Amino acid sequence: MSSAFFSGAAHRRTFALALPMVLSNITVPLLGLVDTLVIGHLEQAYYLGGVAVGGTIISLIFWLLGFLRMSTTGLAAQAYGANDDERRVQVLVRALLLALGLASLVLLLQQPLIELAFWLAGGSDPVQFYGRQYVAIRIWSAPAALANLVLLGWLLGSQNARAPMWLLILGNSANILLDIWFVMGLGWQVRGAAAATVLADYLSLALGLWLVWRTLRHKKIILAADFWPRTLNRTAFLRVLGLNRDIFLRALCLQLCFAFVTFQGARLGDDVVAANAVLMNFLMFISFGLDGFAYAVEAMVGRAIGRRRRDELRLACALNLFWGALVAVLFTLVFALGGERLIGMITSIEPVRAQAALYLPWLMLMPLAACWCFILDGIFIGATRGRDMRDMMLLSTLGVFFPVWWLSQSLGNHGLWLALLCFMLARGLSLGWALWRLDRRDAFMVQQAPL
């Protein structure tokens, strides 16, 4: 592997998978910016507040169901590596059926879900009114949004990073154009912002299905006579559900920790919670740089396991850990040299700027602490080792994050950031230990779910 690591071709293959995902991620904050601009130009602030609250609720629901993309990427990549096209189609069909089932459940339970979410969210009566108006429309994008997660994961697992890139870029671009037309052109206000996203999700679904159809047509796959009975096999579905359950629990723990930082920050004062919000936005930008390599390693590791190539597995891990660490160093330098200037670009409120600058050193350390868990998460997703991911996340959450916060409460907001930093380190160290242990036993070559 050592000589292969220094091969330019190996690094180019890594970037061929990682770079398209980084580029497509750029459209995500752009979409949020356009939403803010078009709604922010309406005559009352509560329109923007309603979209912000409603959008957060919908995003949280769909984000917690993001295991659909993760599990599909790993399973499809393993089937691709094994050169088993029929099995790859089985992965796609099962995942789409699961996505549609979950979307139906969300739609059936939308009323109690919305009531619970807005009870927790709070806000003024106008914000609640327009937030509910937004969610009542946006919730109907669930079938398309969840199916798009599956298509994105399947295309990436099939080692095709350009198709997911175009899927994300064109989908978000359509959303931006429809947003401007519906809100500013037709005057539909909050309903226009919600309708634009719903329509864009279904346009993305149409494009995604076409990209998948083109991929399958190119391969000229002939399905066996017993394809459907084997695909709909109850045991296979239950094991895939088990994989998705474990990834869901991991995501729930992660969301719990970030929500806890926000809620505890709010108890420390308005300026502190606002400063934390500014710094947490920078964490989103860190994810843009690292997610590309996390996605790349998912596809590369799954392919290596499908091919039963331990050397390829190790090379994929080494390449993406190297580039993830390099990106983390660059982020640390950016925050160290220009962090206060970046804070000033986000907010002009002097007390908030002063508080954010006070806690900026924690953000400088965060990329170096977090890069390992991003890439290692990708490795375990590609290997479909959902149980290991779940266990290491539970250990990091219950055994590190909350105990560190409890012991450092006297430090105030510094204690919160210390807990978050230790949490990120614990995720990386625990997953690294699990990777070393499994590699020693050659256990990564054992696929974890029927495909």
N, C-alpha and C positions, 0 to 999 in steps of 0.2 A: 504493500500500500504506500510506503514512503516515497518510492519513485513516482507512483501515479499521482500523489498529492502535488508534486511539483510540475505536473503536466499542464500546459496551457489549455489543452483540449478539455481536461476535467473541470477546470475553473469556468471555461466558456459554457459547458453544459449546465453548470450550476446557475450561472447568470441567465441562461436561456429560460430557465424555469422561474428564477427569483425576480428578475427585472420587470417582466410584464405585470406581475402582481403588485410590485411597488408602484409602478406607473398608474395602474388602475385604482389603487388606494387613494391617489391624489384627488380623484373626483369626489370622494366621500366628504371631506371638509368643504370642498367647493359647493357641493349640493346644500350643505348646512348653511353656508354663507349666503347663497341665493335665497333660500327660505327666509333667512333673517332679513335680508334686504327688501324683498317684495312685501312681506307681512309687516316689517318694521316701518314701511312708508304709509301704512294705513293710519287713520286719524287717531286711534286709541291704542295705548300700550297693552291692554288686555288681549287684543288679537294675538300679539306676539307671545304673550304669556300662555295663552291657550294652546297655541301650536307647540310651544316648548314643552309644556306638561304632557299634552297628548302624544307628541312625537316620542318623548322619553318612555312613556308607558308602552307604546307599540314596539319601540326598539328593544325594550327589556324583554318583552314576550318572545320576540323573534330571536333575540340574542341567546336566550336560554335554550332555544331549540336549535342552536347552531351546531349541535352534535350531528345533525343530518349531513352537513358538509364534511365534517371531520371524519366520521366513520366511513362515509362513501369514498373519500379520497384514499384512505388506507386500504380498504377492501378492493377498490378498482385497481389501484397500483399493484397490489399483489397478484390479481388476476392478469393484469397486463404483463407483469414480469414472468409469469408462468406461461405466457402466450396462449392463454385459455380465453378466447373471445366470447364463447358462450357463457362462461362463468361471469365475465365482465357485464354481459347483458343482464344476467340474473341479479347482480349487485344493483344495477340501475333500476330494474323493475321493482325489486323489493323496497329500495329506498324511496322511490316515487309513491308506492302504495302507502308506506309509512308516513310520508309527508302529507299526503292527501287525508289520511286518517287523523293525523294530529291537527291539520287545518280544520277539518270538520268538527273536531272536539272544541277547538278554540271558538269557532262560530256558534256552536251550540251553547257554550258556557259564557258567551261574551257578556251577557248582562251582569252576572255575579262577578266576573273578572273586572269589568269596568267599574262597578260599584266599589269593590275592594281597593282597586288602584287609586281612585279619586279620593277615597276616604283617607288613604295613607298619604297622598300627595298634598292635600289641603289646597290653599289658595283662595282668592276672593271669588265671589259669586260670578262675575263676568268671566274670569279665567276658567273657572269650573265649567261654565256654560259652553264656551268656545272650545275648551279642551275636549269635552264630551262630544261636541259636534264633529271635531276632527277625528276622534277615535271611532265614532259610529260609522264613518265612511271608510277610514283607513283599514279597519279590521277586516274588510272584505277583500283585501289584497292577500290575506293569509294563504290561500291555496297556491297562488303564483309565487309569493315570497318564499315559502317553504320548498316548493318544487325547484325554484331557482337555486337554493342552497344545494340541493341534490345534484342538479346539472353542473353547477360550478365545481363541486367536489369530484364528480365523475370525469369531467373533462381534464381536470388537473391530475387526477389519478391515472388518466390515460396518457400522461406525459405531454399534454398539449396545453401550454400556459398561455398561448396567444388567444385561443378561443375564449377562456375565462376573462382575459383582459378586455377583449372587445365586448363581451357580454356586460361587464361592469361599466365600461366607459360609455357605451352606447345607451345602456339603461339609465345611467345617471344623467347623461346629456339630455335624453328625452325628458327626464323628470324636470330638469332645469328649464327647458324650453316651454314645456306644458305649464310649469309653475308660473312663469312670467305671463303666458297667454291667459290662463284661467284667472289669476289674481289681478294683474294689472290691466289686461286687455278686456276681459269679460266682467270684471268686478265681482267675482264669486267669493272674495275674501277667504276666510279660513276653510270653507268647503272647497274652494278652488285648489288650495295647497294639498288637501287630503286627496281630492280626485286626481290631481296630477300624479301623485305617487302611486295610487292604485293603478291607473292606466299605464304608467311606466313599468310597473311590475309585470303586468300582463304582456306588454310589448317585449320585455326582457324574456319572459317565458317562451313566447313565440320564437324569438331569436335563438334561445337556448335549445329548444327542441329541434330547430332546423340545423344547428351546429352538431347536435348529437346524431341526427338522421344522416347528415353528410358524412360523419365519422364512420358510422355503421355501414353506410352504402359503400364507402371506399374499401372497407375490409371484406365486403361480400360475405357476411357471416350467414351460415346455414344452421338453423336451430334444430336440435334433435327432436324426435317425435314426442318424447316425454318431458320436453322443456318446461311446460307449465306446471305439471304435477310436482316436479323437483323444485321449481322456483317457489311455489306456494306451500312447500313442505313446512309443517307446523314446527318441527324441531329447529329447522334452519332459522325461521322467523324469531323464535324465542331466544336463540343465541345472539342473533343480531340485535334484538331488543335489549339483551343484557349488556352488550357493548355500548349501545346508545345510552342506557341508564347510567353506566359508570361515567361516561363523558359528561352527561347532564349534571351529575352530582359534583363533578369537578368544577363545572362552570358555575354552579350555585354557590359553592364555597368562595370562588374568586369574586363573584358579585357581592357576596355578603361582606367580604373584607373591604372592598372599595366603598360600599354603602356605609359601612361602619365609620370609615374615615370621614366621610361627608357629614354624617349625623353627629359624631363626636366633635368635629370641628365647629358645627353650628352651636354647640353648647359653650364653646369657648369665646363666642362673640361674632358679630357680623363681619368685622374686618378679617378675622381669622378664616371663617368659612369661605369668604370671597377670595382670599389669598390662596387657600387650598384649591379652590376651583380653577384659578389661573394656572397653578403648578400642575394640577392633574390634567389640564389640557395638553401640557407638554408631554405627559406620559403617552397621550394618544399619538403624538408625532413620533415618539420613540417606537411605538408599535408599527407605524408605517414602514420604518426602515427595517425592522426585524421580522415582520410578518412575511415579507417576500422570501426570506431564507427559511423561515419556518415552513411555509407552503412548499418550497422546493425540496426540503429534506423529507417532508411527508411522502411526496411522489417518489423520490429517489430511494428511500428506505423500503417503501412498499414494493417497488420494482425489484430491489435486491433480494428481498425475502421471497418474492414469487419465483425468482430465478435460482433460489437456493445458493446465493453467492455471498459468503461471509465477507470476502475482501471488498466487494462493492458496498456492502452495508457499512463497513468501517470507513471506507473512503468518503461515502456520503456524509457520515457523521462528522468526520474531521474537516471536510471542506466547509460545511455550513457553520460549524462551531467557530472556525477560523474567521469567516466573513462576518458572522454575527458579533464576535468580539471586536473586530475592527470597526464595524459600524457603531458599536457601543462607545468605543474610545472617541470616535468623531463627535458623537452626541455630547459626551462629557466635556470635550474641548469647546464645543459651541456654547454650552450652558455656562462654562467657567469664564469664557472670554466675552460673551455677549448676553448673558442671562438677564441682567438688569435692563438692558435695552429691549429685549424681547418682552419682558414684563410690561415695560412702558408702552409698547405697541398694543398690548391687549387692554390695558386699563389706564385711565388718567387720574383715578382717585388716589390721592397721595397716601392716605393711611393704608389702603390695600397694597399699593406698590411697596411701601415700607415693610409691611408684614411679609409679602411674598419674597422680598429680597432677604429678609431674616432667615427664611427657611430654604432659600435657594441652594445652599450647600448639600442638602439632602437630595435634591434633584440632580445635582452633579454626580452623585454617587450611584443614583438609581440605574442608569444604563448599564454600568459595570456589574451591578448586582442582578439585573433582570435579564440580560441577554442570554444567559445560560438556560433559564427556564423556558424562554420562548423557543429556542432551537430544540431543547430536549423534549418539550411538549410535542413538537413536530415529529421527532424520532419515534416517540411512543404512539402517536396517531398513525404514522405510516406502518408501524408494526402491529396495529390494532390491539395494543396492550392497555385497554381501558381500565382494567382493574388496578394495575400498577399506578396509572395516572391518578385514579380516584384515591388510592391509599396514601400516596405521597402528598396529595393536596390536603387530605384530611389531617395528616400529620403536621403539615406546614401551617394550617389554619388553627387547629385546636391545640397543637403542641408548641407552636412558636408565636404566631401573630397575637392571639388573645393573651397568653401569659406575659409576653414582652410588654404589651400595652398595659396590662394590669400592674406590673412591677414598675413601670415608668410613668405612671399617671402624674406624679409630682412634677414632671418635666413639661406638662401641658401639651401644646401642639408638637413640640420636639419629640415627645414620647410617641405620639401617633405616627410621625414619620419614621422614627426608629423602628417601630413595630412593622411598618410597611416594608422598610428596607430589609429587616430580618426575615420577613415573610418571603420576599423575592429570593433572598439568598438560600433560605431553607428549601424552597421549591427546586432550585437548581441543584443544590447539594444532594437532596434526597433522590431526585431523578437521576443524577449522575451516579450515585451509589447503586441504584436499581439497574442502570444501564451496565455498569461494570459487572455486577453480579450475574445478570442474565447473559452477558457476552461470554463470561467465563464458562458457563454451562452450555453455551451455544443454543440457548433457549429462544433467541430471537428468530431462529429458523423455523420454529413451530408456529404455524398460523393459528390465530386465536378465535376465529369464528368461521363457520361454513360459508363459502362464497357462492 
